């Protein structure tokens, strides 16, 4: 999480989700809960930062002791999370709808 958090801070992307009372504050001045939320929300933007890739490879190596394919597990979790949006926003056949407009 430290690597993800630092990469999100370095990217500056976290600032777009600040609440009005948080504007102008340093990332470190925010609550631990808020910093975690911002890091998790901004993580999708920094997935290919070299330090993040290295941390992910280290995580996968550690998890390989407990599961056969950690990368697939992570990807499956992302897909599952995205499926929630597809279902909740009724995004089925979105390409078909766009093609007919």
Secondary structure, DSSP 4 states (H G I P E B T S, - for coil): -HHHHHHHHHHTGGGGG--GGGTT--GGGS-HHHHHHHHHHHGGGSTTSHHHHHHHHHHHHHHTTTSS-HHHHHHHHHHHHHHHHHHHTT-TTHHHHHHH-
